[in-house]
Amino acid sequence: MKLLLKISFTISLLGIFLLLLLSNILEPPLRNINELSTKDIDKNVKVQGKITKIRNINEDFQILTISDQTGKIDITLNTNKQFKKDQNLIVTGRVSQYKNNLQIETDKITIR
């Protein structure tokens, strides 16, 4: 009985470790901004666009507006990095809503 318990505990730990590993490796597919909707709230998405507006709220919070050929969306960052208008970015993050507007809470940004 103890052997069976040890085996099931080991398999459970391996399964949890594998899920954590896969969640960090797998990224969502690249989407157009206009494809995002309220159905995507709390889901991870990946979009690409050009910075059209930069707002530095304080030293630890920044909002970028990016746009592609299909639309625009605000990107929130919990850091204050030096971005420039017209820079092309690929953004991965979680969709949220603020004042009836969708935005992406950034997990990862790549400058293109």
Backbone bond lengths (Angstrom), bond angles and torsions (degrees), N, CA, C in turn:
res aa  C-N    CA-C-N  psi(-1)  N-CA   C-N-CA  omega(-1)  CA-C   N-CA-C  phi
1 M - - - 1.452 - - 1.536 110.83 -
2 K 1.352 117.58 -41.69 1.459 120.47 179.71 1.524 111.02 -65.26
3 L 1.317 117.25 -36.00 1.460 121.36 178.73 1.525 110.34 -63.71
4 L 1.322 116.80 -43.48 1.461 121.40 178.43 1.528 110.91 -62.48
5 L 1.318 116.83 -40.26 1.459 121.57 178.22 1.529 110.81 -64.06
6 K 1.327 117.67 -43.22 1.468 121.58 178.54 1.525 111.30 -63.63
7 I 1.333 116.43 -41.85 1.466 120.58 -179.80 1.528 110.22 -64.19
8 S 1.343 116.90 -46.56 1.470 118.63 -179.77 1.519 111.89 -66.22
9 F 1.313 118.60 -36.44 1.465 121.16 177.12 1.534 110.41 -64.59
10 T 1.320 117.23 -43.62 1.470 121.71 179.24 1.527 111.13 -63.23
11 I 1.321 116.90 -44.56 1.469 120.22 178.90 1.527 110.68 -63.94
12 S 1.319 118.14 -39.48 1.471 121.58 177.80 1.519 111.28 -62.34
13 L 1.323 117.23 -44.80 1.459 120.77 178.80 1.525 111.35 -63.62
14 L 1.337 116.83 -41.45 1.460 119.99 177.83 1.529 111.08 -63.30
15 G 1.315 117.50 -39.32 1.464 121.71 178.28 1.515 111.93 -64.01
16 I 1.313 116.94 -44.15 1.469 121.21 178.29 1.522 110.38 -63.86
17 F 1.322 117.17 -44.35 1.463 121.35 178.43 1.524 110.68 -60.56
18 L 1.328 117.72 -43.25 1.458 122.04 179.49 1.530 111.24 -63.56
19 L 1.328 117.54 -42.20 1.468 120.66 177.38 1.527 111.81 -62.60
20 L 1.322 117.62 -42.52 1.457 121.09 177.29 1.524 111.35 -62.89
21 L 1.309 116.33 -42.48 1.462 121.22 178.93 1.526 110.62 -62.99
22 L 1.311 117.45 -47.39 1.466 121.20 -179.32 1.530 111.98 -65.20
23 S 1.326 118.02 -36.39 1.469 120.19 -179.70 1.524 111.23 -66.28
24 N 1.327 117.82 -27.71 1.461 120.62 177.15 1.521 112.74 -84.03
25 I 1.311 117.60 -26.00 1.462 121.76 -177.35 1.524 111.44 -85.82
26 L 1.319 116.70 -45.50 1.458 121.04 -175.33 1.524 111.01 -75.35
27 E 1.313 116.38 128.88 1.459 121.28 176.88 1.515 108.70 -113.50
28 P 1.326 116.25 151.13 1.463 118.41 177.68 1.530 110.48 -68.17
29 P 1.332 117.47 157.99 1.469 120.34 178.78 1.526 111.37 -70.60
30 L 1.319 116.37 153.76 1.456 122.43 178.19 1.529 109.51 -67.73
31 R 1.343 116.53 132.15 1.461 121.37 -178.12 1.522 110.35 -127.46
32 N 1.332 115.46 156.61 1.463 120.81 171.41 1.520 108.45 -75.81
33 I 1.332 116.31 148.83 1.460 120.37 -177.30 1.522 111.62 -61.90
34 N 1.340 117.87 -38.96 1.468 119.09 -177.34 1.525 113.42 -69.75
35 E 1.323 118.13 -10.66 1.467 121.74 176.87 1.525 111.99 -77.62
36 L 1.338 117.79 -17.37 1.461 121.38 -177.81 1.529 109.65 -74.93
37 S 1.331 115.58 139.03 1.465 120.43 179.13 1.526 108.96 -143.95
38 T 1.321 115.20 -179.84 1.467 119.47 179.44 1.530 111.38 -63.41
39 K 1.326 117.64 -19.24 1.469 120.65 175.96 1.526 111.56 -67.38
40 D 1.343 116.61 -18.46 1.467 121.34 -178.96 1.525 113.38 -91.05
41 I 1.330 117.83 -2.04 1.460 120.40 -179.06 1.526 109.61 -58.21
42 D 1.315 115.73 133.47 1.473 125.64 -177.86 1.526 113.27 73.11
43 K 1.324 117.41 10.18 1.464 120.55 175.61 1.521 109.34 -104.78
44 N 1.324 116.00 151.94 1.462 121.01 175.98 1.517 109.27 -82.69
45 V 1.333 115.71 134.61 1.458 121.60 179.30 1.520 109.65 -135.18
46 K 1.320 115.00 166.38 1.463 121.51 177.60 1.530 106.89 -134.90
47 V 1.344 116.12 124.20 1.467 121.61 179.22 1.518 109.42 -131.80
48 Q 1.318 114.55 161.87 1.459 121.00 178.59 1.521 107.35 -129.23
49 G 1.330 116.18 140.25 1.455 118.89 178.41 1.511 112.21 -172.19
50 K 1.333 113.41 176.30 1.450 122.17 -179.30 1.529 108.74 -104.33
51 I 1.334 116.65 137.54 1.466 120.99 179.39 1.527 109.09 -68.58
52 T 1.344 115.62 124.48 1.464 120.21 177.57 1.525 112.18 -110.73
53 K 1.337 116.38 -18.59 1.469 119.74 -178.96 1.522 109.08 -153.82
54 I 1.331 116.41 140.40 1.469 122.56 178.54 1.522 108.02 -126.04
55 R 1.338 116.33 125.63 1.470 120.77 176.49 1.520 108.77 -125.04
56 N 1.314 116.67 118.45 1.465 122.52 175.73 1.524 107.28 -94.67
57 I 1.320 116.33 103.83 1.462 121.30 -176.49 1.530 110.41 -73.65
58 N 1.309 116.95 -48.05 1.467 122.80 172.45 1.518 106.44 -154.33
59 E 1.318 117.44 -170.83 1.467 118.93 -175.20 1.526 113.53 -70.54
60 D 1.336 117.37 -12.42 1.466 120.60 -178.67 1.527 113.64 -119.16
61 F 1.321 118.46 9.69 1.462 120.04 -177.39 1.523 110.26 -147.94
62 Q 1.327 114.46 133.26 1.455 120.91 -175.86 1.532 108.75 -140.66
63 I 1.326 116.23 144.24 1.463 121.57 175.20 1.522 108.09 -122.87
64 L 1.331 114.93 124.98 1.458 121.14 175.30 1.519 107.68 -110.48
65 T 1.316 116.69 140.93 1.456 120.58 170.55 1.516 105.81 -104.72
66 I 1.346 115.66 125.36 1.455 119.11 176.63 1.525 108.56 -118.33
67 S 1.325 115.34 154.38 1.462 119.58 178.36 1.519 109.74 -138.73
68 D 1.321 113.96 150.50 1.463 120.95 170.52 1.530 106.55 -123.06
69 Q 1.315 117.92 -166.44 1.456 120.73 -177.88 1.527 112.09 -66.72
70 T 1.335 117.12 -15.92 1.464 120.38 -171.78 1.520 114.41 -106.96
71 G 1.328 118.93 -16.53 1.460 119.93 -177.49 1.512 112.23 171.06
72 K 1.347 114.73 -168.18 1.465 120.08 179.19 1.518 109.21 -139.27
73 I 1.349 114.89 158.39 1.465 120.80 179.78 1.526 108.61 -154.90
74 D 1.338 115.81 149.77 1.465 121.04 175.60 1.523 109.69 -85.35
75 I 1.325 114.24 141.20 1.461 123.32 178.07 1.523 107.00 -117.54
76 T 1.335 117.74 125.38 1.465 119.86 179.38 1.520 110.20 -103.15
77 L 1.335 115.29 139.65 1.462 121.84 179.26 1.514 108.54 -129.21
78 N 1.322 116.34 139.29 1.463 121.09 176.96 1.522 111.39 -92.44
79 T 1.308 115.94 26.12 1.461 122.14 173.47 1.520 106.72 -139.65
80 N 1.296 116.06 171.19 1.459 120.02 178.89 1.519 107.66 -122.32
81 K 1.334 116.29 86.93 1.462 121.38 -178.53 1.517 110.03 -93.59
82 Q 1.302 115.50 164.06 1.458 121.34 -178.85 1.526 110.75 -90.05
83 F 1.311 116.08 90.30 1.453 121.13 175.00 1.522 108.70 -100.49
84 K 1.322 115.24 160.43 1.457 121.10 178.79 1.516 109.33 -123.82
85 K 1.295 115.65 145.87 1.459 120.58 175.80 1.532 108.78 -58.04
86 D 1.309 116.91 144.02 1.464 126.17 179.89 1.530 113.67 76.29
87 Q 1.335 118.71 4.27 1.466 119.64 173.08 1.523 108.91 -71.21
88 N 1.331 116.82 141.99 1.456 121.95 176.23 1.519 109.20 -92.16
89 L 1.333 115.75 131.43 1.462 121.81 -177.42 1.514 110.97 -127.61
90 I 1.323 114.88 151.41 1.462 121.55 164.41 1.523 105.34 -113.80
91 V 1.328 116.18 123.24 1.460 121.77 -173.73 1.526 110.17 -118.85
92 T 1.325 115.34 131.22 1.458 121.79 173.15 1.516 107.22 -117.99
93 G 1.326 116.33 131.81 1.454 119.66 179.81 1.510 112.15 -177.18
94 R 1.318 114.75 -172.73 1.460 122.48 -175.86 1.528 109.64 -101.72
95 V 1.332 116.10 132.59 1.462 121.80 179.37 1.522 109.31 -75.98
96 S 1.335 115.40 134.26 1.460 120.90 174.00 1.532 107.30 -137.93
97 Q 1.332 115.19 177.19 1.459 119.97 -179.57 1.510 109.22 -130.00
98 Y 1.338 116.08 134.98 1.455 122.20 177.84 1.521 107.58 -136.81
99 K 1.327 115.81 121.46 1.472 121.93 -178.23 1.532 111.28 50.98
100 N 1.318 116.28 49.81 1.471 124.62 178.64 1.519 114.93 62.94
101 N 1.317 118.52 14.16 1.460 122.08 175.91 1.526 109.42 -116.26
102 L 1.320 115.66 136.20 1.460 119.49 176.52 1.519 110.01 -73.98
103 Q 1.308 115.42 147.81 1.461 121.62 174.83 1.520 107.82 -148.01
104 I 1.322 115.60 166.07 1.461 120.53 179.37 1.519 108.69 -118.23
105 E 1.330 115.78 123.04 1.457 121.24 173.82 1.521 106.95 -85.28
106 T 1.302 115.81 113.00 1.461 122.50 -166.50 1.530 113.39 -71.94
107 D 1.348 114.13 133.18 1.469 121.73 169.08 1.513 110.02 -103.65
108 K 1.338 116.29 -37.56 1.468 121.20 -174.93 1.530 109.63 -149.46
109 I 1.337 115.53 136.20 1.466 121.21 175.78 1.519 108.49 -128.24
110 T 1.323 115.51 132.89 1.460 121.76 174.58 1.512 107.72 -120.24
111 I 1.331 116.81 127.72 1.454 121.44 177.05 1.522 107.88 -86.03
112 R 1.324 116.37 130.32 1.468 120.75 -178.38 1.496 110.25 -103.38
